[in-house]
Amino acid sequence: MSKMRLSSECHPSMDNRGMKTRFILIETSHAGNVGAAARALKVMGFDELVLVAPRWPNVLRKEETIQRASGANDVLAKARVVDTLDEALEGVTHLCATAMTPRDFGPPTRSPREHFAELTKPGAPEQSVAFLFGCERFGMKNEDVYRCHVALSIPTNPQFGSLNLGSAIQVLAYDWRVALGGFPVQDAVPPADKADAQQVSGMLGHWEQALTDIGFLDPDAPKKLMPRLNQLFNRADLSPEEIHILRGVAKAMIQSAESKSPVKR
């Protein structure tokens, strides 16, 4: 089966900060890791994935790949398979190796966040950045690392620093996305409407009656209890539903006080 190749017009995908990003997997042996990589990219808003001489030429269509992608099928559809690293690096200007094993020669080793801060600092030139990952068993070959500008090492537990390929890609994709500005946090629930001043005032009147009925508030010497409660509820930014609950509490207090009062004859 023929392999898909990068055309001369292909370049790393453009980010909204002007940076271009590509993730390159070299001689990947497990189909599931390709799917996991696609998922990791899509979660962080990247979509440029290139596979260099994977074990399975049809890895992008294998069932395990598709299942592990968990819906990142568009990233798989756009992914490319090439024969050589040279083809995968077309259009790239800054190469980041991923290497956990210390080497006595090669590019400087830095943590991802340290290096990404340099790449994205004010005045830094726009780059076409590629992140290179070696095969699962042996990692990157020395000759491939030597071609890179930096070797990224994820800070991990010194006694147990092993990350699987999908996890390593997710960590780097997250740190790179944060360096590029990140995504805003989305509320899990829509923001609630706020109670207006009239609703708060009515609820406070209800509570004033309830606190008086249960003997907590002396109407002849109220001091600053109600103004303090007013400030407390203002800080709480109550919703209409919460006002309704508090009125229900006040009603229950009034009814309880009435039930305990002596019966007048």
C-alpha positions as CSV (number, residue, x, y, z in Angstrom):
1,M,0.0,0.0,0.0
2,S,1.4,3.4,-1.0
3,K,2.1,5.9,1.8
4,M,0.7,9.4,1.9
5,R,3.4,12.0,1.5
6,L,3.7,15.7,2.3
7,S,3.3,17.9,-0.7
8,S,5.7,20.7,-1.4
9,E,2.8,23.1,-0.4
10,C,2.4,21.5,3.0
11,H,3.3,23.5,6.1
12,P,2.7,23.1,9.9
13,S,-0.7,24.2,11.0
14,M,-0.9,27.9,12.0
15,D,-1.7,28.9,15.5
16,N,-3.6,32.0,16.5
17,R,-0.3,33.4,17.9
18,G,1.4,33.0,14.5
19,M,3.3,29.9,15.6
20,K,3.0,26.8,13.5
21,T,3.0,23.4,15.2
22,R,3.6,19.9,14.1
23,F,3.8,16.7,16.1
24,I,6.0,14.0,14.6
25,L,5.9,10.3,15.7
26,I,8.9,8.3,14.5
27,E,8.6,4.5,13.9
28,T,5.6,4.2,16.2
29,S,4.8,0.5,16.9
30,H,1.4,0.6,18.7
31,A,-1.7,1.7,16.8
32,G,-3.4,2.7,20.0
33,N,-0.7,5.3,20.6
34,V,-1.4,7.0,17.3
35,G,-5.1,7.3,18.3
36,A,-4.1,8.6,21.7
37,A,-1.8,11.2,20.0
38,A,-4.7,12.4,17.8
39,R,-6.9,12.8,20.9
40,A,-4.2,14.7,22.8
41,L,-3.7,17.1,19.9
42,K,-7.4,17.8,19.4
43,V,-8.0,18.4,23.1
44,M,-5.3,21.1,23.0
45,G,-6.4,22.6,19.6
46,F,-3.7,21.2,17.4
47,D,-4.2,19.1,14.3
48,E,-0.9,18.5,12.5
49,L,0.2,14.9,13.0
50,V,2.9,13.2,10.9
51,L,4.0,9.6,11.2
52,V,7.4,8.5,10.1
53,A,7.7,4.9,9.0
54,P,5.2,3.5,11.5
55,R,5.0,-0.3,12.1
56,W,1.6,-0.5,10.3
57,P,1.4,1.4,7.0
58,N,-2.4,1.5,7.4
59,V,-2.2,2.5,11.1
60,L,-4.5,5.5,10.6
61,R,-7.3,3.2,9.6
62,K,-6.8,0.5,12.2
63,E,-9.7,-0.1,14.6
64,E,-7.5,0.3,17.7
65,T,-6.3,3.7,16.4
66,I,-9.8,4.9,15.8
67,Q,-11.1,3.7,19.1
68,R,-8.2,5.4,21.1
69,A,-8.7,8.6,19.2
70,S,-12.1,8.9,20.9
71,G,-13.6,11.2,18.3
72,A,-10.5,12.9,17.0
73,N,-11.2,11.5,13.6
74,D,-10.6,14.8,11.9
75,V,-7.0,14.7,13.2
76,L,-6.5,11.2,11.9
77,A,-8.0,12.1,8.5
78,K,-5.5,15.0,8.2
79,A,-2.5,13.0,9.5
80,R,0.2,11.9,7.1
81,V,2.5,8.9,6.8
82,V,5.9,9.4,5.3
83,D,9.0,7.3,4.8
84,T,11.7,9.6,6.2
85,L,12.2,12.2,8.9
86,D,13.3,14.7,6.2
87,E,9.9,14.5,4.6
88,A,8.2,15.1,8.0
89,L,10.3,18.2,8.7
90,E,9.4,20.1,5.6
91,G,8.6,23.7,6.5
92,V,9.8,23.4,10.1
93,T,12.3,25.9,11.5
94,H,12.5,24.8,15.2
95,L,12.9,21.1,16.2
96,C,12.2,19.9,19.7
97,A,13.4,16.4,20.5
98,T,11.8,14.5,23.4
99,A,14.5,12.6,25.3
100,M,14.4,11.2,28.9
101,T,17.8,9.5,28.7
102,P,20.8,11.8,29.3
103,R,23.3,12.1,26.4
104,D,26.9,13.1,26.4
105,F,26.5,15.2,23.2
106,G,23.6,17.0,21.5
107,P,21.3,19.9,22.0
108,P,20.7,21.5,25.4
109,T,18.2,19.7,27.6
110,R,15.4,21.9,29.0
111,S,12.0,21.5,30.6
112,P,9.1,22.2,28.3
113,R,7.8,25.3,30.2
114,E,11.3,26.8,30.4
115,H,11.8,26.4,26.7
116,F,8.3,27.4,25.7
117,A,8.7,30.7,27.6
118,E,11.7,31.5,25.5
119,L,9.9,30.7,22.3
120,T,6.9,32.9,23.1
121,K,8.5,35.8,25.0
122,P,7.8,39.3,23.6
123,G,9.9,40.0,20.5
124,A,10.6,36.3,19.8
125,P,10.3,35.5,16.1
126,E,7.5,33.4,14.9
127,Q,8.5,29.8,14.4
128,S,7.4,26.6,12.7
129,V,7.8,24.2,15.6
130,A,7.9,20.4,15.5
131,F,7.8,18.1,18.5
132,L,9.6,14.8,17.7
133,F,8.8,11.5,19.5
134,G,10.7,8.3,19.1
135,C,9.4,4.7,19.1
136,E,7.9,3.4,22.3
137,R,10.7,0.9,23.1
138,F,13.9,2.8,22.4
139,G,12.9,6.5,22.1
140,M,14.6,8.8,19.7
141,K,17.8,7.8,17.8
142,N,20.9,9.8,18.6
143,E,21.2,11.0,15.0
144,D,17.6,12.3,15.1
145,V,18.2,14.1,18.4
146,Y,21.3,15.8,17.1
147,R,19.3,17.5,14.4
148,C,17.1,19.3,17.0
149,H,17.6,22.6,18.6
150,V,16.6,21.4,22.1
151,A,15.9,18.2,23.9
152,L,12.7,18.5,26.0
153,S,12.6,16.6,29.3
154,I,9.4,16.5,31.3
155,P,10.2,16.9,35.0
156,T,9.0,13.6,36.7
157,N,9.6,11.6,39.8
158,P,13.4,10.7,39.7
159,Q,12.5,7.2,40.9
160,F,9.8,6.6,38.3
161,G,10.0,8.9,35.3
162,S,8.5,6.6,32.6
163,L,5.7,8.1,30.6
164,N,3.9,6.3,27.8
165,L,3.8,8.0,24.5
166,G,0.3,9.2,24.6
167,S,0.8,10.8,28.1
168,A,4.0,12.5,27.0
169,I,2.3,14.0,24.0
170,Q,-0.6,15.2,26.1
171,V,1.7,16.9,28.6
172,L,3.7,18.7,25.9
173,A,0.6,19.7,24.0
174,Y,-0.9,21.2,27.1
175,D,2.2,23.1,28.1
176,W,2.6,24.4,24.6
177,R,-1.0,25.5,24.4
178,V,-0.7,27.3,27.7
179,A,2.5,29.0,26.4
180,L,0.5,30.2,23.4
181,G,-2.2,31.7,25.6
182,G,-4.3,28.8,26.5
183,F,-8.1,28.4,26.3
184,P,-10.6,30.1,28.6
185,V,-12.1,27.9,31.3
186,Q,-15.7,27.2,30.4
187,D,-18.3,27.2,33.2
188,A,-19.8,23.7,33.8
189,V,-23.2,25.4,34.3
190,P,-24.5,28.6,32.8
191,P,-24.2,31.6,35.1
192,A,-27.3,32.1,37.3
193,D,-29.5,35.3,37.2
194,K,-28.9,37.7,40.0
195,A,-31.6,38.8,42.4
196,D,-32.4,42.5,42.2
197,A,-32.3,44.9,45.1
198,Q,-36.1,44.8,45.6
199,Q,-36.0,41.0,45.9
200,V,-33.2,41.2,48.5
201,S,-35.0,43.9,50.4
202,G,-38.2,41.9,50.6
203,M,-36.3,38.8,51.7
204,L,-34.6,40.8,54.5
205,G,-37.9,42.1,55.7
206,H,-39.2,38.5,55.9
207,W,-36.1,37.5,57.9
208,E,-36.4,40.5,60.2
209,Q,-39.9,39.3,61.1
210,A,-38.7,35.7,61.5
211,L,-35.7,36.6,63.7
212,T,-38.0,38.7,65.9
213,D,-40.5,36.0,66.3
214,I,-37.9,33.4,67.4
215,G,-36.4,35.9,69.9
216,F,-33.1,36.4,68.1
217,L,-33.7,40.0,67.2
218,D,-34.9,42.6,69.7
219,P,-36.8,45.2,67.6
220,D,-36.2,47.8,70.4
221,A,-32.4,47.3,70.2
222,P,-31.7,45.9,66.8
223,K,-28.1,47.3,66.7
224,K,-26.6,46.6,63.2
225,L,-27.9,43.0,62.7
226,M,-30.1,43.7,59.7
227,P,-27.5,46.0,57.9
228,R,-24.9,43.3,58.5
229,L,-27.1,40.6,57.1
230,N,-27.8,42.9,54.1
231,Q,-24.1,43.2,53.5
232,L,-23.7,39.4,53.9
233,F,-26.4,38.7,51.3
234,N,-25.0,41.3,48.9
235,R,-21.6,39.6,49.0
236,A,-23.4,36.2,48.2
237,D,-24.8,37.5,44.9
238,L,-28.0,35.6,45.5
239,S,-30.1,34.3,42.7
240,P,-33.9,34.5,42.6
241,E,-34.1,30.8,43.4
242,E,-31.8,31.3,46.5
243,I,-34.0,34.2,47.6
244,H,-37.0,31.8,47.4
245,I,-35.2,29.3,49.6
246,L,-34.3,31.9,52.2
247,R,-37.9,33.1,52.3
248,G,-38.9,29.5,52.8
249,V,-36.5,29.3,55.8
250,A,-37.9,32.6,57.2
251,K,-41.5,31.3,56.8
252,A,-40.6,28.0,58.6
253,M,-39.1,30.0,61.5
254,I,-42.2,32.1,61.8
255,Q,-44.5,29.1,61.7
256,S,-42.4,27.3,64.3
257,A,-42.5,30.3,66.6
258,E,-46.3,30.5,66.3
259,S,-46.7,26.9,67.1
260,K,-44.7,27.3,70.3
261,S,-46.4,30.5,71.5
262,P,-49.0,30.2,74.3
263,V,-52.6,29.9,73.2
264,K,-54.5,33.0,74.0
265,R,-58.0,32.5,75.5
